[in-house]
């Protein structure tokens, strides 16, 4: 028994050491990029200036880095499936991202590459640029994307993790090629997003009372109607321009997928209801997503 406990302690210590090592490696890479590579890399995309970012599909995909878009998608998913835990955990992680990123932007006050280029063309000094326009470090969009990828990887399973993190990495890459951020900004944002996502998952894993949250009947229908139809229509007045741009490209495919998924769920429930004689498992007895992380 003592040998098993020692083995578990060693295993736990090795995992913690690996995590700390990865964090330190990312910090070192971001620092090296900040000192030696940022200006060179951003210069690659200045002449000629990339125009493929104006493609409607690429521009819409980049909006996934705006917090309002993944929150809207997860709330829609919760309303359709009655699984609210992914939305709650992701919202927790995004709040942590906001609390972490905003103060760093205010402290560092680093000009974006596009701002530096515009200032040089107009022969302006960077000191003349207002402080509220100096928000390059860290990349908030990248932090949001990696936080969402981290929380959803714990919900959907490891098979989805490569695709989720690849999408998050693509959003970070687009921020660099679009001259919105330097590579070090993206690295720092990715690290912040992963850490906030991990903490959000672990924090919610100890609060299973969210598993019993259910919205039934007309309340659920009203919620879905408002979220899916009313919110996009008034998104311009709510300041959700990113959601409007995202749905302009992907709205119809998402609506078709949602209709197919809803039909499949209802058909499965209708087909299995006459033969169901075993009482359903209590929703509080098993989380609909996110298991207790191994200690």
LUMLOTI-922193 format. One record per residue (C-alpha): x, y, z; residue in three letters. Coordinates in steps of 0.05 Angstrom, whole numbers, padded with zeros to 5 digits, always signed. Example, Ala and Ser with C-alpha at 12.3 -4.5 7.8 and 13.67 -1.06 7.14 Angstrom:
! LUMLOTI-922193
+00246-00090+00156ala+00273-00021+00143ser
***
This chain:
! LUMLOTI-922193
+00000+00000+00000unk+00057+00046+00017unk+00091+00031-00050unk+00027+00049-00087unk+00022+00116-00051unk+00095+00132-00067unk+00083+00114-00140unk+00022+00160-00143unk+00062+00216-00111unk+00118+00208-00161unk+00069+00207-00218unk+00035+00270-00193unk+00102+00304-00183unk+00124+00286-00253unk+00060+00314-00284unk+00068+00378-00245unk+00140+00383-00266unk+00120+00374-00340unk+00067+00428-00334unk+00114+00477-00301unk+00167+00462-00353unk+00118+00475-00411unk+00096+00541-00379unk+00168+00564-00370unk+00184+00543-00441unk+00127+00584-00469unk+00147+00644-00427unk+00219+00638-00451unk+00197+00633-00523unk+00152+00694-00516unk+00209+00733-00484unk+00258+00713-00539unk+00207+00732-00592unk+00194+00798-00557unk+00268+00816-00557unk+00292+00788-00623unk+00239+00764-00672unk+00175+00806-00666unk+00196+00863-00712unk+00225+00816-00764unk+00164+00771-00766unk+00115+00829-00771unk+00157+00859-00827unk+00144+00797-00869unk+00070+00815-00874unk+00076+00890-00885unk+00099+00893-00958unk+00056+00875-00992unk+00000+00879-00942unk-00042+00816-00937unk-00111+00824-00968unk-00136+00753-00961unk-00160+00771-00890unk-00216+00808-00924unk-00244+00742-00949unk-00313+00734-00918unk-00300+00663-00893unk-00232+00679-00862unk-00258+00742-00831unk-00318+00706-00802unk-00274+00650-00775unk-00230+00701-00740unk-00290+00726-00701unk-00287+00662-00659unk-00233+00699-00620unk-00285+00749-00596unk-00316+00726-00531unk-00387+00740-00552unk-00386+00690-00609unk-00366+00627-00570unk-00412+00647-00513unk-00470+00653-00562unk-00454+00586-00593unk-00448+00550-00526unk-00513+00580-00501unk-00548+00557-00565unk-00517+00488-00555unk-00543+00487-00483unk-00612+00508-00504unk-00615+00454-00557unk-00586+00397-00516unk-00601+00420-00445unk-00527+00412-00428unk-00507+00477-00395unk-00442+00457-00362unk-00396+00472-00422unk-00426+00542-00427unk-00418+00555-00353unk-00346+00530-00350unk-00326+00568-00413unk-00359+00631-00387unk-00319+00623-00322unk-00255+00615-00362unk-00270+00676-00405unk-00283+00719-00344unk-00214+00699-00319unk-00185+00716-00387unk-00215+00785-00385unk-00190+00797-00314unk-00120+00775-00335unk-00113+00807-00403unk-00142+00876-00391unk-00093+00896-00335unk-00034+00870-00375unk-00054+00912-00435unk-00060+00974-00391unk+00008+00961-00359unk+00049+00942-00420unk+00017+00992-00469unk+00049+00962-00531unk+00030+00989-00599unk+00002+00942-00650unk+00043+00928-00713unk-00010+00962-00756unk-00006+01024-00711unk+00069+01026-00717unk+00065+01022-00793unk+00013+01077-00796unk+00054+01122-00750unk+00117+01112-00791unk+00081+01130-00855unk+00054+01193-00824unk+00120+01211-00790unk+00088+01208-00722unk+00121+01190-00656unk+00094+01130-00618unk+00089+01176-00557unk+00035+01215-00594unk-00010+01154-00598unk-00064+01152-00543unk-00053+01100-00489unk-00120+01066-00502unk-00096+01048-00572unk-00035+01011-00545unk-00065+00943-00532unk-00022+00894-00569unk+00006+00853-00510unk-00023+00803-00497unk-00070+00780-00552unk-00140+00777-00523unk-00170+00740-00583unk-00117+00686-00577unk-00129+00680-00502unk-00204+00672-00514unk-00193+00620-00569unk-00146+00577-00527unk-00190+00583-00465unk-00249+00557-00505unk-00207+00502-00535unk-00184+00480-00466unk-00254+00478-00435unk-00286+00443-00495unk-00230+00392-00498unk-00249+00371-00428unk-00322+00368-00448unk-00321+00335-00517unk-00261+00289-00504unk-00190+00283-00527unk-00208+00265-00598unk-00233+00337-00609unk-00172+00369-00575unk-00127+00371-00638unk-00181+00405-00680unk-00199+00454-00625unk-00127+00475-00611unk-00112+00478-00685unk-00169+00527-00694unk-00144+00568-00635unk-00074+00568-00664unk-00102+00590-00731unk-00137+00649-00698unk-00071+00669-00665unk-00035+00663-00732unk-00087+00707-00766unk-00075+00760-00712unk-00002+00761-00731unk-00010+00760-00806unk-00064+00814-00801unk-00014+00859-00764unk-00059+00862-00702unk-00007+00829-00657unk+00065+00807-00653unk+00084+00733-00644unk+00101+00744-00570unk+00032+00775-00559unk+00000+00712-00587unk+00045+00665-00546unk+00028+00702-00482unk-00046+00702-00500unk-00045+00627-00513unk-00012+00613-00446unk-00062+00657-00409unk-00120+00624-00445unk-00098+00553-00429unk-00085+00570-00355unk-00153+00604-00349unk-00187+00545-00384unk-00154+00494-00338unk-00173+00533-00276unk-00244+00540-00301unk-00250+00465-00313unk-00221+00448-00244unk-00264+00500-00209unk-00329+00475-00240unk-00310+00401-00231unk-00322+00411-00157unk-00390+00442-00166unk-00435+00388-00194unk-00499+00425-00175unk-00497+00457-00244unk-00513+00388-00273unk-00584+00392-00247unk-00596+00458-00284unk-00652+00446-00334unk-00695+00492-00375unk-00759+00459-00398unk-00823+00473-00435unk-00841+00540-00463unk-00784+00574-00425unk-00734+00534-00466unk-00769+00549-00531unk-00772+00623-00514unk-00698+00624-00496unk-00679+00591-00562unk-00723+00638-00603unk-00693+00700-00570unk-00622+00674-00574unk-00623+00646-00645unk-00667+00697-00680unk-00675+00761-00638unk-00604+00770-00614unk-00572+00766-00684unk-00623+00816-00710unk-00607+00867-00655unk-00534+00850-00650unk-00513+00916-00681unk-00548+00954-00626unk-00519+00908-00572unk-00448+00919-00596unk-00442+00847-00621unk-00413+00863-00689unk-00368+00801-00686unk-00429+00757-00678unk-00463+00791-00737unk-00403+00781-00782unk-00395+00708-00760unk-00468+00691-00773unk-00467+00726-00841unk-00420+00671-00865unk-00437+00611-00821unk-00508+00625-00798unk-00544+00583-00850unk-00498+00521-00843unk-00505+00526-00767unk-00580+00532-00772unk-00583+00470-00816unk-00538+00431-00769unk-00580+00452-00709unk-00645+00431-00743unk-00615+00363-00761unk-00589+00353-00691unk-00655+00373-00659unk-00692+00325-00705unk-00645+00268-00690unk-00652+00279-00615unk-00728+00282-00618unk-00732+00220-00663unk-00687+00181-00616unk-00730+00201-00557unk-00795+00184-00593unk-00768+00117-00616unk-00742+00096-00548unk-00799+00122-00504unk-00849+00064-00513unk-00795+00012-00496unk-00764+00049-00439unk-00781+00013-00374unk-00718+00028-00336unk-00719+00092-00297unk-00673+00145-00323unk-00610+00161-00284unk-00614+00222-00241unk-00580+00281-00275unk-00545+00298-00209unk-00513+00229-00205unk-00470+00238-00267unk-00443+00302-00297unk-00464+00314-00368unk-00393+00337-00382unk-00327+00350-00347unk-00303+00296-00300unk-00267+00307-00236unk-00194+00319-00256unk-00144+00268-00231unk-00105+00294-00172unk
***
